[in-house]
Amino acid sequence: MTATPGALHTVPGAGPAGTSVALELARRWHAVRLVDRSGPVSRRPASSGSARAKD
């Protein structure tokens, strides 16, 4: 499966699965919008040090 250049991928659910998918897409240089029930998820880093993404 290939993405259309410039396409925005919307990932529903900011739980563990949705976050993992969004991080992997972003790692592969795809534009991603992570959306939870309350709306789009903030791009700001988490305030807790334990909620950081691992490489």
N, CA, C and O atoms as a Tinker XYZ file with bonds, in Angstrom:
   220  protein
     1  N      0.842000   -1.168000    0.000000    73     2
     2  CA     0.000000    0.000000    0.000000    64     1     3
     3  C      0.888000    1.232000    0.000000    63     2     4     5
     4  O      1.841000    1.304000    0.777000    81     3
     5  N      0.598000    2.193000   -0.848000    73     3     6
     6  CA     1.366000    3.433000   -0.902000    64     5     7
     7  C      0.460000    4.609000   -0.609000    63     6     8     9
     8  O     -0.744000    4.560000   -0.858000    81     7
     9  N      1.046000    5.655000   -0.084000    73     7    10
    10  CA     0.292000    6.857000    0.255000    64     9    11
    11  C      0.426000    7.885000   -0.864000    63    10    12    13
    12  O      1.448000    7.948000   -1.546000    81    11
    13  N     -0.607000    8.678000   -1.039000    73    11    14
    14  CA    -0.564000    9.771000   -1.987000    64    13    15
    15  C      0.355000   10.850000   -1.416000    63    14    16    17
    16  O      0.215000   11.206000   -0.246000    81    15
    17  N      1.282000   11.374000   -2.199000    73    15    18
    18  CA     2.174000   12.421000   -1.689000    64    17    19
    19  C      1.375000   13.582000   -1.113000    63    18    20    21
    20  O      0.433000   14.067000   -1.738000    81    19
    21  N      1.755000   14.023000    0.079000    73    19    22
    22  CA     1.073000   15.132000    0.731000    64    21    23
    23  C     -0.194000   14.739000    1.459000    63    22    24    25
    24  O     -0.875000   15.604000    2.010000    81    23
    25  N     -0.534000   13.444000    1.478000    73    23    26
    26  CA    -1.761000   12.990000    2.131000    64    25    27
    27  C     -1.618000   13.096000    3.647000    63    26    28    29
    28  O     -0.537000   12.886000    4.198000    81    27
    29  N     -2.718000   13.424000    4.305000    73    27    30
    30  CA    -2.753000   13.488000    5.758000    64    29    31
    31  C     -3.452000   12.234000    6.259000    63    30    32    33
    32  O     -4.601000   11.976000    5.902000    81    31
    33  N     -2.769000   11.460000    7.080000    73    31    34
    34  CA    -3.325000   10.244000    7.654000    64    33    35
    35  C     -3.966000   10.589000    8.994000    63    34    36    37
    36  O     -3.304000   11.148000    9.869000    81    35
    37  N     -5.231000   10.267000    9.161000    73    35    38
    38  CA    -5.915000   10.505000   10.421000    64    37    39
    39  C     -6.020000    9.174000   11.158000    63    38    40    41
    40  O     -6.568000    8.204000   10.636000    81    39
    41  N     -5.484000    9.140000   12.384000    73    39    42
    42  CA    -5.497000    7.933000   13.196000    64    41    43
    43  C     -6.478000    8.136000   14.343000    63    42    44    45
    44  O     -6.242000    8.982000   15.206000    81    43
    45  N     -7.582000    7.374000   14.371000    73    43    46
    46  CA    -8.551000    7.519000   15.457000    64    45    47
    47  C     -8.096000    6.775000   16.705000    63    46    48    49
    48  O     -7.669000    5.622000   16.633000    81    47
    49  N     -8.189000    7.436000   17.834000    73    47    50
    50  CA    -7.849000    6.802000   19.107000    64    49    51
    51  C     -6.428000    7.088000   19.536000    63    50    52    53
    52  O     -5.477000    6.722000   18.845000    81    51
    53  N     -6.281000    7.743000   20.677000    73    51    54
    54  CA    -4.953000    8.096000   21.185000    64    53    55
    55  C     -4.485000    7.110000   22.244000    63    54    56    57
    56  O     -3.622000    7.437000   23.059000    81    55
    57  N     -5.044000    5.909000   22.239000    73    55    58
    58  CA    -4.598000    4.866000   23.154000    64    57    59
    59  C     -3.294000    4.267000   22.662000    63    58    60    61
    60  O     -2.683000    4.792000   21.731000    81    59
    61  N     -2.864000    3.184000   23.268000    73    59    62
    62  CA    -1.585000    2.571000   22.897000    64    61    63
    63  C     -1.485000    2.185000   21.411000    63    62    64    65
    64  O     -0.455000    2.427000   20.782000    81    63
    65  N     -2.524000    1.601000   20.860000    73    63    66
    66  CA    -2.473000    1.168000   19.454000    64    65    67
    67  C     -2.443000    2.364000   18.506000    63    66    68    69
    68  O     -1.606000    2.422000   17.606000    81    67
    69  N     -3.354000    3.317000   18.706000    73    67    70
    70  CA    -3.401000    4.491000   17.835000    64    69    71
    71  C     -2.133000    5.313000   17.899000    63    70    72    73
    72  O     -1.641000    5.793000   16.878000    81    71
    73  N     -1.602000    5.477000   19.107000    73    71    74
    74  CA    -0.368000    6.233000   19.275000    64    73    75
    75  C      0.793000    5.528000   18.589000    63    74    76    77
    76  O      1.627000    6.181000   17.960000    81    75
    77  N      0.858000    4.210000   18.699000    73    75    78
    78  CA     1.925000    3.447000   18.046000    64    77    79
    79  C      1.853000    3.588000   16.527000    63    78    80    81
    80  O      2.876000    3.767000   15.866000    81    79
    81  N      0.648000    3.508000   15.983000    73    79    82
    82  CA     0.469000    3.653000   14.529000    64    81    83
    83  C      0.877000    5.060000   14.098000    63    82    84    85
    84  O      1.594000    5.220000   13.110000    81    83
    85  N      0.428000    6.077000   14.828000    73    83    86
    86  CA     0.756000    7.459000   14.481000    64    85    87
    87  C      2.262000    7.710000   14.556000    63    86    88    89
    88  O      2.821000    8.374000   13.683000    81    87
    89  N      2.916000    7.191000   15.578000    73    87    90
    90  CA     4.361000    7.365000   15.705000    64    89    91
    91  C      5.112000    6.683000   14.565000    63    90    92    93
    92  O      6.077000    7.235000   14.036000    81    91
    93  N      4.674000    5.495000   14.190000    73    91    94
    94  CA     5.341000    4.775000   13.093000    64    93    95
    95  C      5.150000    5.515000   11.769000    63    94    96    97
    96  O      6.092000    5.627000   10.984000    81    95
    97  N      3.949000    6.018000   11.514000    73    95    98
    98  CA     3.719000    6.799000   10.285000    64    97    99
    99  C      4.589000    8.048000   10.273000    63    98   100   101
   100  O      5.197000    8.373000    9.253000    81    99
   101  N      4.652000    8.749000   11.399000    73    99   102
   102  CA     5.469000    9.964000   11.487000    64   101   103
   103  C      6.954000    9.626000   11.306000    63   102   104   105
   104  O      7.693000   10.377000   10.668000    81   103
   105  N      7.381000    8.501000   11.866000    73   103   106
   106  CA     8.770000    8.067000   11.711000    64   105   107
   107  C      9.122000    7.843000   10.235000    63   106   108   109
   108  O     10.266000    8.025000    9.820000    81   107
   109  N      8.120000    7.447000    9.463000    73   107   110
   110  CA     8.314000    7.217000    8.023000    64   109   111
   111  C      8.011000    8.470000    7.192000    63   110   112   113
   112  O      7.841000    8.385000    5.976000    81   111
   113  N      7.945000    9.623000    7.848000    73   111   114
   114  CA     7.765000   10.922000    7.213000    64   113   115
   115  C      6.389000   11.148000    6.598000    63   114   116   117
   116  O      6.261000   11.909000    5.639000    81   115
   117  N      5.353000   10.495000    7.139000    73   115   118
   118  CA     3.983000   10.743000    6.699000    64   117   119
   119  C      3.353000   11.804000    7.598000    63   118   120   121
   120  O      3.647000   11.863000    8.792000    81   119
   121  N      2.496000   12.630000    7.033000    73   119   122
   122  CA     1.757000   13.614000    7.827000    64   121   123
   123  C      0.652000   12.858000    8.570000    63   122   124   125
   124  O     -0.089000   12.079000    7.971000    81   123
   125  N      0.551000   13.098000    9.884000    73   123   126
   126  CA    -0.379000   12.334000   10.722000    64   125   127
   127  C     -1.191000   13.275000   11.607000    63   126   128   129
   128  O     -0.665000   14.247000   12.151000    81   127
   129  N     -2.469000   12.972000   11.741000    73   127   130
   130  CA    -3.334000   13.640000   12.715000    64   129   131
   131  C     -3.864000   12.551000   13.630000    63   130   132   133
   132  O     -4.559000   11.637000   13.188000    81   131
   133  N     -3.529000   12.657000   14.909000    73   131   134
   134  CA    -3.996000   11.705000   15.922000    64   133   135
   135  C     -5.209000   12.322000   16.609000    63   134   136   137
   136  O     -5.110000   13.401000   17.194000    81   135
   137  N     -6.360000   11.640000   16.541000    73   135   138
   138  CA    -7.608000   12.183000   17.068000    64   137   139
   139  C     -8.173000   11.266000   18.142000    63   138   140   141
   140  O     -8.255000   10.051000   17.966000    81   139
   141  N     -8.559000   11.871000   19.252000    73   139   142
   142  CA    -9.204000   11.155000   20.342000    64   141   143
   143  C    -10.655000   11.647000   20.424000    63   142   144   145
   144  O    -11.035000   12.552000   19.681000    81   143
   145  N    -11.450000   11.082000   21.288000    73   143   146
   146  CA   -12.856000   11.495000   21.397000    64   145   147
   147  C    -13.015000   12.981000   21.667000    63   146   148   149
   148  O    -14.001000   13.586000   21.246000    81   147
   149  N    -12.059000   13.574000   22.363000    73   147   150
   150  CA   -12.155000   14.993000   22.707000    64   149   151
   151  C    -11.650000   15.896000   21.582000    63   150   152   153
   152  O    -11.733000   17.118000   21.701000    81   151
   153  N    -11.133000   15.328000   20.497000    73   151   154
   154  CA   -10.650000   16.120000   19.367000    64   153   155
   155  C     -9.203000   15.791000   19.055000    63   154   156   157
   156  O     -8.658000   14.823000   19.587000    81   155
   157  N     -8.561000   16.600000   18.181000    73   155   158
   158  CA    -7.165000   16.353000   17.827000    64   157   159
   159  C     -6.265000   16.396000   19.060000    63   158   160   161
   160  O     -6.475000   17.200000   19.969000    81   159
   161  N     -5.278000   15.537000   19.078000    73   159   162
   162  CA    -4.345000   15.459000   20.199000    64   161   163
   163  C     -3.284000   16.534000   20.024000    63   162   164   165
   164  O     -2.810000   16.763000   18.911000    81   163
   165  N     -2.911000   17.189000   21.107000    73   163   166
   166  CA    -1.918000   18.259000   21.087000    64   165   167
   167  C     -0.570000   17.750000   20.600000    63   166   168   169
   168  O     -0.208000   16.599000   20.843000    81   167
   169  N      0.160000   18.599000   19.923000    73   167   170
   170  CA     1.506000   18.244000   19.455000    64   169   171
   171  C      2.553000   18.517000   20.528000    63   170   172   173
   172  O      3.711000   18.131000   20.376000    81   171
   173  N      2.157000   19.173000   21.601000    73   171   174
   174  CA     3.111000   19.494000   22.660000    64   173   175
   175  C      3.524000   18.227000   23.391000    63   174   176   177
   176  O      2.733000   17.291000   23.508000    81   175
   177  N      4.763000   18.189000   23.885000    73   175   178
   178  CA     5.218000   17.013000   24.623000    64   177   179
   179  C      4.414000   16.827000   25.908000    63   178   180   181
   180  O      3.883000   17.786000   26.468000    81   179
   181  N      4.336000   15.604000   26.354000    73   179   182
   182  CA     3.635000   15.294000   27.602000    64   181   183
   183  C      4.367000   15.930000   28.780000    63   182   184   185
   184  O      5.586000   16.099000   28.747000    81   183
   185  N      3.615000   16.279000   29.814000    73   183   186
   186  CA     4.227000   16.918000   30.979000    64   185   187
   187  C      4.935000   15.888000   31.853000    63   186   188   189
   188  O      5.758000   16.249000   32.695000    81   187
   189  N      4.623000   14.627000   31.661000    73   187   190
   190  CA     5.243000   13.573000   32.461000    64   189   191
   191  C      6.424000   12.972000   31.711000    63   190   192   193
   192  O      6.320000   12.666000   30.523000    81   191
   193  N      7.522000   12.806000   32.391000    73   191   194
   194  CA     8.698000   12.231000   31.758000    64   193   195
   195  C      8.498000   10.783000   31.351000    63   194   196   197
   196  O      9.197000   10.297000   30.462000    81   195
   197  N      7.553000   10.074000   31.985000    73   195   198
   198  CA     7.337000    8.671000   31.665000    64   197   199
   199  C      6.515000    8.463000   30.404000    63   198   200   201
   200  O      6.380000    7.329000   29.944000    81   199
   201  N      5.960000    9.528000   29.832000    73   199   202
   202  CA     5.106000    9.419000   28.649000    64   201   203
   203  C      5.855000    9.817000   27.382000    63   202   204   205
   204  O      5.261000   10.396000   26.474000    81   203
   205  N      7.134000    9.519000   27.308000    73   203   206
   206  CA     7.931000    9.892000   26.155000    64   205   207
   207  C      8.047000    8.728000   25.173000    63   206   208   209
   208  O      8.077000    7.561000   25.564000    81   207
   209  N      8.110000    9.078000   23.886000    73   207   210
   210  CA     8.269000    8.053000   22.850000    64   209   211
   211  C      9.686000    7.520000   22.873000    63   210   212   213
   212  O     10.631000    8.259000   23.149000    81   211
   213  N      9.832000    6.253000   22.588000    73   211   214
   214  CA    11.153000    5.630000   22.531000    64   213   215
   215  C     11.525000    5.383000   21.096000    63   214   216   217
   216  O     10.661000    5.073000   20.276000    81   215
   217  N     12.817000    5.516000   20.768000    73   215   218
   218  CA    13.281000    5.285000   19.393000    64   217   219
   219  C     13.459000    3.826000   19.153000    63   218   220
   220  O     13.844000    3.423000   18.056000    81   219
